[in-house]
C-alpha cells in the first residue's frame, strides 16, 4: 500500500512539472559540509512525495526531469543552509545551470513545506552519496 502511495505521489509530481538543478546562476565555491541539521528519516518521507517524481525514488534522476542527486556537484558545494535556500526558490528553465531545460519549482512544487521540512530533505539527500 505504501509503495502504491509513493508511486501515485511521484506520478502526480511529474505531471505537476518538476525540473532539475538549482537556483543560482553561478556555482558556489566548494565548502566543507558540516553535519546535516535536518532529520534524514523525516526527509526521506518529504522527498518521496515532493522530489522523487523528478529525481527518482533512488535519487539517481529521471532523464529530462530531474538531475542525479548522488553525484550532484552543485549541491555538494552548498552548505545545508544554502541548499535549503536553493530549494525554497527552485531553478527556472532558462537558468544556465539548469541541465534539463525544465523548471524546478520552488519547494519541489509543494508550497506547504517549511524550512524544517527542507532541512530534512537536505539531510536525506546528503545520505545518497
N, C-alpha and C positions, 0 to 999 in steps of 0.2 A: 504494500500500500504506500509506504513512504517513498519507494523508488518511483512509483507512478506519479505521486505528487511532485517530486523533484523534476521529473521529465515534463510534466504538464507546465510547471513553472518556467522551465527552460524554454519550452516552445513559445509560451506567452511572451517571454522577454525577447526572443528572436523576432517575433512578429512586431514587437514594440520598437524595434530598431536599435539594437546595441551597436557599439562601434569599438574600435581598438585604439590603444595607445594612451596618450597622456595630454595634459592641457598646456604645458609650457611650450613656447616656440623654440627654446634653446635647451639643450641638455644641461642639468645642473652639474656642478663638479662632484666627482666621486667622494663619498664620505664613508666613514666607518659607521656601521649600523649599531646603535645601542639595542639593548633587549627590547623587543616589541612591547608597547604599552597596552595593547589590547589583549583580548582573550581569543586565542586561535580556535577554540572549540565553538564558541558563540559565533566567531567569524565564519566558520565553515557553514553554519546554518544560513547566515545572511548571504554569503557567497552563492550558495546553491539556489537561492531564489532571486538574486539580483545580478549575478555576474556570470554564472555558468552557461546561460543561454548564448553568450558570445565568446566567452573564454574557455568553454568546455568544462564539464564536471571535474575533469582531472587537471584543469588549468593549462593544458597544452595548446589552447587556442582553437578557434574554428576559422578555417580559411575564408577570407572575405568578410569576417565579422569582428573577431577579437584576437589580439595577439597572444602569443605564448607567454605565460607569466612565470614559467620556470627559468627561462633564460632572458628575462627582460632587463636589459642594461639600464633603461630609463628608470624603472622602479628601484633597481638595485642601487642607483645613485642618489635616491631620495632618503631623507630621514623619515621616520614614521609620521611626524607632524607634516612634513612636506607631502607625503603620499596621501594623507587624509585631505589636505588642502586641494590636491590634484583631483581626488575622487569627488570632492564637493562640486567642482566645476566641469569635469569631463574634458573632452577634447573635440573641437569641431572637425568636420571632414576636410576642411581646407588647410588645416594646420600642417606645416611642412613635416612635422614628426609623426603625423598620422600615417601608419603603414598600411591601413586597409581602405582608406578613402571613405569610410563610413563613420559618422559622428559617434563618439562615445558620450552618451547622455550623462548629465550631472547625476551623481549618486546612483549610477547604473540604471537610471530611469525610475528610481524609487524615491520620490521626494520625502517619504516618511523617515528615511534613515537620518540619524543624528550623528554627531561627531564620535560618540562612543561606539555606535554600530560600525562606522567607517574605520575606526581604530581596530576593532575586532577583525574586520576584513583584511586590513593590512597585516595584522598579526598572523592570520591564516595564510595569506599569500607568502609571507616570509617562510612558512614551513614547507612550501612547494619546492624550494631549491634543493 
